[in-house]
């Protein structure tokens, strides 16, 4: 192994500790917050929908604004590092405060706890975005060549899977029943929030102390950074970005729906009320994803490229989701969720490789690297998936008589609603994603030309420093 390859692996190793902080924070949020406020705090489903909708609309401004500010920042520590240093502690603290409603749980206190729910998820998103967007934006800048990105992405995705196991398995050791509508559930959720906050602090600190720094040849790019609305306009002018973002939105709909609904699906469809066993379903899926990233998707991507590989992964995902509409046995569910890891691994592995190619294409066109701008606009659109997820859940729950959490509702109706949510809606989304990726233009000869041009541009930038 050459010294350059060793350097890439070392940078990727320490960089990936940030992924533990990032994924643990956000995926814990996705898994627990909906069930906590619906089943434990017992807020009306349409109030929760209103809260998530306001939160998503806020994110549509918050995310691109942070990306815009990051691209225009200039300090001796770089553009991205100051934001991560400032916001990782508030992000860690918010993990606890997500589960501390100020009023006693129950229907009489819905409005007060609703406003707390709304405020805390907005603050969480602000802290998370300021950390995550800048952390993610470093990836395509630090790892420039296809070979470097592939090696770094292999390591990063392994760390991602580990962090997702933290986010999905660890709560099951601490929380007895995710949908326990009793005050005893509160301290269990809060204890997990404290532990998750510690994980965020440790992962962030290792990455910030020992991880890679931004490249000096891009330090002057801030001078020509676009304005806020120009950033959004130029991102959507990219044909590659437009088709990519449709596919990404569809994937994030599924990423959001599955962990959000699993605690209730496990209890009311697979008849498994134990929180740890419910967590195992997602844990098995991500354990399988760890395996399939290395043995399956890495060679497939190398052989046929990002576009075709992503389409195949989505087809595989649909086929693996299908049995969830019919099964009612927990052990069969474990097998199905292991198979889900095949398609899941493909999407997790390929997404950032596609974004890196789009950023390269943009740099050839504009002469600037605008990772944060793209990730900000990317996040703007992806947050719309949260509205779609919660609207789908609210509509189905209201239809089956679950407007407020009530274990006395007809269990067959509840089970049918959960089956529709876990298969029908995700399958439709993935079909749309496949069609969009089919039209994605940045592949084959065009992609090879972009990579050649961006290498020439980087050599010119180095020569000017």
C-alpha positions as CSV (number, residue, x, y, z in Angstrom):
1,X,0.0,0.0,0.0
2,X,1.4,3.4,-1.0
3,X,1.9,6.3,1.4
4,X,-0.9,8.2,-0.4
5,X,-3.3,5.3,0.1
6,X,-2.4,5.0,3.8
7,X,-3.0,8.8,4.1
8,X,-6.4,8.4,2.5
9,X,-7.4,5.6,4.8
10,X,-6.2,7.5,7.9
11,X,-8.1,10.6,6.9
12,X,-11.2,8.6,6.1
13,X,-11.0,6.7,9.5
14,X,-10.9,9.9,11.6
15,X,-13.4,11.7,9.4
16,X,-15.9,8.9,9.8
17,X,-16.1,9.4,13.6
18,X,-18.2,12.5,12.7
19,X,-20.6,10.1,11.0
20,X,-21.3,8.4,14.3
21,X,-22.3,11.7,15.8
22,X,-24.4,12.7,12.7
23,X,-26.3,9.4,12.1
24,X,-26.8,8.6,15.8
25,X,-28.4,12.0,16.4
26,X,-30.7,12.1,13.4
27,X,-31.7,8.5,13.2
28,X,-32.5,8.4,17.0
29,X,-34.7,11.4,16.3
30,X,-36.5,9.7,13.4
31,X,-37.0,6.4,15.4
32,X,-38.2,7.8,18.6
33,X,-39.7,11.3,18.4
34,X,-42.9,10.5,16.6
35,X,-43.8,7.5,18.7
36,X,-42.8,9.4,21.9
37,X,-45.1,12.4,21.3
38,X,-47.9,10.3,19.7
39,X,-48.0,7.2,22.0
40,X,-46.4,8.4,25.3
41,X,-47.2,12.1,25.4
42,X,-50.4,11.4,23.5
43,X,-50.6,14.4,21.3
44,X,-53.4,14.3,18.6
45,X,-52.0,13.0,15.3
46,X,-53.1,16.1,13.4
47,X,-51.3,18.4,15.9
48,X,-48.2,16.3,15.4
49,X,-48.7,16.6,11.7
50,X,-49.0,20.4,12.0
51,X,-45.8,20.5,14.1
52,X,-43.8,18.4,11.6
53,X,-45.2,20.5,8.7
54,X,-44.1,23.8,10.4
55,X,-40.7,22.1,11.2
56,X,-40.3,21.0,7.6
57,X,-41.1,24.5,6.2
58,X,-38.6,26.0,8.6
59,X,-36.0,23.6,7.3
60,X,-36.7,24.6,3.8
61,X,-35.3,28.0,4.7
62,X,-32.8,26.9,7.5
63,X,-30.9,24.3,5.5
64,X,-30.1,26.3,2.3
65,X,-29.3,29.4,4.4
66,X,-26.7,27.5,6.4
67,X,-25.3,26.2,3.2
68,X,-25.1,29.7,1.8
69,X,-23.4,31.1,4.9
70,X,-20.9,28.2,5.0
71,X,-19.8,28.7,1.4
72,X,-19.3,32.4,2.0
73,X,-17.4,31.9,5.3
74,X,-13.7,32.6,5.5
75,X,-11.6,32.0,8.6
76,X,-8.1,30.7,9.3
77,X,-9.7,27.4,10.3
78,X,-11.6,27.1,7.0
79,X,-15.2,27.4,6.0
80,X,-16.7,24.4,7.6
81,X,-14.8,23.7,10.8
82,X,-16.1,26.7,12.9
83,X,-19.7,25.7,12.4
84,X,-19.0,22.1,13.6
85,X,-17.1,23.4,16.7
86,X,-19.9,25.8,17.7
87,X,-22.8,23.5,17.2
88,X,-21.9,20.0,18.3
89,X,-22.4,20.7,22.0
90,X,-25.9,22.2,21.5
91,X,-26.7,19.2,19.3
92,X,-25.7,16.8,22.0
93,X,-27.8,18.7,24.7
94,X,-30.8,18.7,22.4
95,X,-30.8,14.9,22.5
96,X,-32.0,15.0,26.1
97,X,-34.4,17.9,25.8
98,X,-36.2,16.2,22.9
99,X,-37.8,14.0,25.6
100,X,-38.6,16.5,28.4
101,X,-42.1,17.8,27.8
102,X,-42.8,20.5,30.4
103,X,-46.3,19.3,31.3
104,X,-47.6,16.0,32.6
105,X,-48.4,13.6,29.8
106,X,-52.1,13.1,28.7
107,X,-54.7,14.7,26.6
108,X,-55.5,17.6,28.9
109,X,-52.0,19.0,28.3
110,X,-51.9,18.7,24.6
111,X,-51.4,22.3,23.6
112,X,-48.6,23.1,26.0
113,X,-46.7,20.0,25.1
114,X,-47.5,20.5,21.4
115,X,-45.7,23.9,21.5
116,X,-42.8,22.4,23.4
117,X,-42.6,19.7,20.7
118,X,-42.6,22.2,17.9
119,X,-39.9,24.4,19.5
120,X,-37.6,21.6,20.5
121,X,-37.7,19.9,17.1
122,X,-36.9,23.2,15.3
123,X,-33.9,23.8,17.7
124,X,-32.7,20.3,17.2
125,X,-32.9,20.7,13.4
126,X,-31.0,24.0,13.5
127,X,-28.1,22.5,15.6
128,X,-28.1,19.3,13.5
129,X,-28.0,21.0,10.2
130,X,-25.3,23.4,11.2
131,X,-23.1,20.5,12.2
132,X,-24.1,17.9,9.6
133,X,-24.2,20.0,6.5
134,X,-20.7,21.3,7.1
135,X,-19.4,17.9,8.1
136,X,-20.9,16.3,4.9
137,X,-19.6,19.2,2.7
138,X,-16.0,18.3,3.6
139,X,-16.2,14.9,2.0
140,X,-16.1,15.8,-1.7
141,X,-13.4,18.4,-1.1
142,X,-11.0,16.3,1.0
143,X,-11.4,13.2,-1.1
144,X,-11.1,14.4,-4.7
145,X,-10.5,11.4,-7.0
146,X,-12.9,8.6,-7.7
147,X,-10.5,6.2,-6.1
148,X,-10.1,8.2,-2.9
149,X,-13.9,8.7,-2.6
150,X,-14.6,5.0,-3.1
151,X,-12.1,4.1,-0.4
152,X,-13.2,6.8,2.0
153,X,-16.9,6.0,1.4
154,X,-16.3,2.3,2.2
155,X,-15.0,3.3,5.6
156,X,-17.5,6.0,6.2
157,X,-20.5,3.7,5.4
158,X,-19.2,1.1,7.9
159,X,-19.2,3.8,10.5
160,X,-22.7,4.8,9.4
161,X,-23.9,1.3,9.9
162,X,-22.3,1.2,13.4
163,X,-24.0,4.5,14.3
164,X,-27.3,3.3,13.0
165,X,-27.0,0.2,15.2
166,X,-26.4,2.6,18.1
167,X,-29.5,4.6,17.1
168,X,-31.8,1.6,16.6
169,X,-30.5,-1.1,19.0
170,X,-29.4,1.0,22.0
171,X,-32.8,2.4,22.8
172,X,-34.2,-1.1,23.1
173,X,-31.8,-1.8,26.0
174,X,-33.1,1.3,27.9
175,X,-36.7,1.7,26.9
176,X,-39.0,-1.1,27.8
177,X,-41.9,-0.3,25.5
178,X,-41.7,2.4,22.9
179,X,-45.5,3.0,23.0
180,X,-46.0,2.8,26.7
181,X,-48.5,5.6,27.6
182,X,-47.4,5.8,31.2
183,X,-45.2,8.3,33.1
184,X,-42.7,5.5,33.7
185,X,-41.6,5.8,30.0
186,X,-40.3,9.3,30.4
187,X,-37.1,8.6,32.4
188,X,-36.3,5.8,30.0
189,X,-36.5,8.0,27.0
190,X,-34.5,10.7,28.8
191,X,-31.8,8.3,29.8
192,X,-31.4,7.3,26.2
193,X,-31.2,11.0,25.3
194,X,-28.3,11.5,27.7
195,X,-26.4,8.5,26.3
196,X,-27.0,9.6,22.7
197,X,-25.7,13.1,23.6
198,X,-22.5,11.6,25.0
199,X,-22.1,9.6,21.7
200,X,-22.5,12.8,19.7
201,X,-19.8,14.6,21.8
202,X,-17.3,11.7,21.6
203,X,-17.7,11.1,17.9
204,X,-17.6,14.9,17.0
205,X,-14.6,15.5,19.3
206,X,-12.5,12.7,17.7
207,X,-13.3,13.9,14.2
208,X,-12.6,17.6,15.0
209,X,-9.3,16.8,16.8
210,X,-7.8,14.3,14.4
211,X,-9.9,14.4,11.2
212,X,-8.8,16.0,7.8
213,X,-8.8,19.7,7.2
214,X,-10.1,21.6,4.2
215,X,-7.7,21.9,1.2
216,X,-5.9,25.2,0.9
217,X,-6.3,25.4,-2.9
218,X,-10.1,26.0,-2.3
219,X,-9.7,28.6,0.4
220,X,-10.4,31.5,-2.0
221,X,-13.6,30.0,-3.5
222,X,-15.7,31.9,-0.9
223,X,-14.9,35.2,-2.7
224,X,-17.0,34.2,-5.7
225,X,-19.7,32.4,-3.8
226,X,-23.2,33.0,-5.1
227,X,-25.9,34.8,-3.1
228,X,-28.6,33.0,-1.3
229,X,-31.2,32.9,-4.1
230,X,-28.5,32.5,-6.8
231,X,-27.3,29.3,-4.9
232,X,-30.8,27.8,-5.1
233,X,-31.2,28.8,-8.7
234,X,-27.9,27.5,-9.9
235,X,-28.4,24.2,-8.1
236,X,-31.8,23.6,-9.9
237,X,-30.3,24.7,-13.2
238,X,-28.3,21.5,-13.1
239,X,-30.1,18.8,-14.9
240,X,-28.1,16.2,-13.1
241,X,-29.2,17.7,-9.7
242,X,-32.9,17.9,-10.7
243,X,-33.1,14.1,-11.5
244,X,-30.9,13.2,-8.6
245,X,-33.0,15.1,-6.1
246,X,-36.2,13.4,-7.1
247,X,-34.5,10.0,-6.5
248,X,-33.0,11.2,-3.2
249,X,-36.4,12.5,-2.0
250,X,-38.0,9.2,-2.7
251,X,-35.2,7.3,-0.9
252,X,-35.5,9.6,2.1
253,X,-39.2,9.1,2.2
254,X,-38.5,5.4,2.8
255,X,-35.6,6.1,5.2
256,X,-38.1,8.3,7.1
257,X,-41.1,6.0,7.0
258,X,-39.5,2.7,8.1
259,X,-37.9,3.7,11.4
260,X,-40.8,6.0,12.3
261,X,-43.4,3.3,11.9
262,X,-41.3,0.2,13.1
263,X,-42.0,0.6,16.8
264,X,-45.8,0.5,16.2
265,X,-45.5,-2.1,13.3
266,X,-43.6,-4.5,15.6
267,X,-46.1,-4.2,18.4
268,X,-49.4,-4.2,16.5
269,X,-48.6,-6.3,13.4
270,X,-45.9,-8.7,14.5
271,X,-47.3,-8.7,18.0
272,X,-43.9,-8.0,19.6
273,X,-44.3,-5.3,22.3
274,X,-40.8,-5.5,23.7
275,X,-38.8,-2.5,22.5
276,X,-35.5,-4.3,22.3
277,X,-37.0,-6.9,20.0
278,X,-38.5,-4.2,17.8
279,X,-35.1,-2.5,17.7
280,X,-33.6,-5.7,16.5
281,X,-35.6,-5.5,13.3
282,X,-33.8,-2.3,12.3
283,X,-30.5,-3.6,13.8
284,X,-30.7,-6.7,11.6
285,X,-31.4,-4.6,8.5
286,X,-28.3,-2.4,9.1
287,X,-26.1,-5.3,10.1
288,X,-27.0,-6.8,6.7
289,X,-26.3,-3.5,5.1
290,X,-22.8,-3.5,6.6
291,X,-22.2,-6.9,4.9
292,X,-23.7,-6.0,1.6
293,X,-21.9,-2.7,1.2
294,X,-18.6,-4.5,1.0
295,X,-19.4,-7.8,-0.7
296,X,-22.1,-6.6,-3.1
297,X,-22.4,-2.9,-3.8
298,X,-18.8,-1.8,-4.0
299,X,-18.0,-4.2,-6.8
300,X,-21.3,-3.5,-8.6
301,X,-20.6,0.3,-8.5
302,X,-17.1,-0.2,-9.8
303,X,-18.4,-2.4,-12.6
304,X,-21.5,-0.6,-13.8
305,X,-21.4,2.9,-12.2
306,X,-23.4,4.8,-9.7
307,X,-26.6,5.3,-11.8
308,X,-27.3,1.7,-12.8
309,X,-26.3,0.4,-9.4
310,X,-28.7,2.8,-7.6
311,X,-31.6,1.7,-9.8
312,X,-30.8,-2.0,-9.1
313,X,-30.7,-1.3,-5.3
314,X,-34.1,0.3,-5.4
315,X,-35.7,-2.6,-7.3
316,X,-34.1,-4.9,-4.7
317,X,-35.5,-2.8,-1.9
318,X,-39.1,-3.0,-3.3
319,X,-38.9,-6.8,-3.6
320,X,-37.7,-7.1,0.0
321,X,-40.4,-4.8,1.3
322,X,-43.3,-6.8,-0.3
323,X,-43.5,-9.5,2.4
324,X,-44.0,-6.9,5.1
325,X,-47.6,-6.4,3.8
326,X,-48.5,-10.0,4.5
327,X,-46.5,-11.4,7.4
328,X,-47.6,-11.5,11.1
329,X,-44.7,-13.5,12.6
330,X,-41.8,-11.8,14.3
331,X,-39.1,-14.3,13.3
332,X,-40.1,-14.1,9.7
333,X,-40.0,-10.4,10.1
334,X,-36.3,-10.7,11.2
335,X,-35.5,-12.6,8.0
336,X,-37.3,-10.0,5.8
337,X,-35.5,-7.1,7.5
338,X,-32.2,-8.8,6.9
339,X,-33.1,-9.0,3.2
340,X,-34.1,-5.3,3.4
341,X,-30.4,-4.6,4.1
342,X,-29.5,-5.4,0.5
343,X,-31.4,-2.5,-1.0
344,X,-30.7,-0.2,2.0
345,X,-26.9,-0.8,1.6
346,X,-27.0,0.2,-2.0
347,X,-28.7,3.6,-1.4
348,X,-26.5,4.4,1.6
349,X,-23.4,3.6,-0.3
350,X,-24.2,5.4,-3.6
351,X,-25.9,8.6,-2.6
352,X,-22.8,10.6,-1.6
353,X,-20.9,9.4,-4.6
354,X,-23.6,10.8,-6.9
355,X,-23.6,14.2,-5.0
356,X,-19.8,14.3,-5.3
357,X,-20.0,13.9,-9.1
358,X,-22.7,16.7,-9.3
359,X,-20.4,19.0,-7.3
360,X,-17.5,18.2,-9.7
361,X,-19.8,19.0,-12.7
362,X,-20.7,22.3,-11.1
363,X,-17.1,23.2,-10.4
364,X,-16.2,22.7,-14.0
365,X,-19.1,25.0,-15.0
366,X,-18.5,27.7,-12.3
367,X,-14.8,27.4,-11.3
368,X,-15.9,27.1,-7.6
369,X,-16.6,24.2,-5.2
370,X,-20.0,24.7,-3.7
371,X,-20.5,21.6,-1.6
372,X,-22.4,23.3,1.2
373,X,-24.7,25.1,-1.3
374,X,-25.6,21.8,-2.9
375,X,-26.0,20.0,0.4
376,X,-28.1,22.9,1.7
377,X,-30.5,22.9,-1.3
378,X,-30.4,19.1,-1.1
379,X,-31.6,19.3,2.5
380,X,-34.2,21.8,1.6
381,X,-35.9,19.3,-0.7
382,X,-35.3,16.3,1.5
383,X,-37.1,17.9,4.4
384,X,-40.2,17.9,2.3
385,X,-40.0,14.1,2.7
386,X,-40.8,14.6,6.4
387,X,-44.1,16.3,5.5
388,X,-44.9,13.4,3.1
389,X,-44.2,10.8,5.7
390,X,-46.2,12.4,8.5
391,X,-49.1,13.2,6.1
392,X,-49.2,9.6,5.0
393,X,-49.1,8.4,8.6
394,X,-51.8,10.9,9.8
395,X,-54.1,10.1,6.9
396,X,-53.9,6.3,7.5
397,X,-54.2,6.6,11.3
398,X,-57.2,8.8,11.0
399,X,-58.8,6.4,8.5
400,X,-58.4,3.4,10.9
401,X,-59.6,5.4,13.9
402,X,-56.2,6.1,15.5
403,X,-56.5,9.9,15.6
404,X,-55.2,9.7,19.1
405,X,-53.3,6.8,20.5
406,X,-55.8,4.2,21.8
407,X,-55.0,0.5,22.3
408,X,-58.7,-0.2,22.2
409,X,-59.1,0.5,18.4
410,X,-59.9,-2.5,16.2
411,X,-56.5,-4.3,16.0
412,X,-57.2,-5.6,12.5
413,X,-57.8,-2.1,11.2
414,X,-54.7,-0.8,12.9
415,X,-52.6,-3.7,11.5
416,X,-53.9,-3.0,7.9
417,X,-53.0,0.6,8.2
418,X,-49.5,-0.2,9.4
419,X,-49.0,-2.7,6.5
420,X,-50.0,-0.1,4.0
421,X,-47.6,2.4,5.5
422,X,-44.6,0.0,5.6
423,X,-45.0,-1.4,2.0
424,X,-47.4,0.5,-0.3
425,X,-46.2,4.0,0.2
426,X,-42.5,3.1,0.2
427,X,-42.9,1.0,-3.0
428,X,-44.6,3.8,-4.8
429,X,-41.8,6.2,-3.8
430,X,-39.1,3.9,-5.0
431,X,-40.7,3.3,-8.4
432,X,-40.7,7.1,-8.8
433,X,-37.1,7.2,-7.8
434,X,-36.1,4.5,-10.3
435,X,-37.8,6.5,-13.1
436,X,-36.0,9.7,-12.1
437,X,-32.6,8.0,-11.9
438,X,-33.2,6.4,-15.4
439,X,-33.2,10.0,-16.7
440,X,-30.1,11.1,-14.7
441,X,-27.6,12.3,-17.3
442,X,-24.3,12.3,-15.5
443,X,-22.9,8.8,-16.4
444,X,-20.8,7.1,-19.0
445,X,-18.7,9.2,-21.3
446,X,-20.1,12.5,-20.0
447,X,-19.0,11.6,-16.4
448,X,-15.5,10.6,-17.6
449,X,-15.1,13.9,-19.3
450,X,-16.2,15.8,-16.2
451,X,-13.6,13.9,-14.1
452,X,-10.8,14.7,-16.5
453,X,-11.7,18.4,-16.6
454,X,-12.0,18.7,-12.8
455,X,-8.6,17.2,-12.4
456,X,-7.1,19.8,-14.7
457,X,-8.9,22.5,-12.8
458,X,-7.5,21.3,-9.5
459,X,-4.0,21.3,-10.8
460,X,-4.5,24.9,-11.9
461,X,-5.7,25.9,-8.5
462,X,-2.8,24.2,-6.8
463,X,-0.4,26.1,-9.1
464,X,-1.9,29.4,-8.0
465,X,-1.3,28.8,-4.3
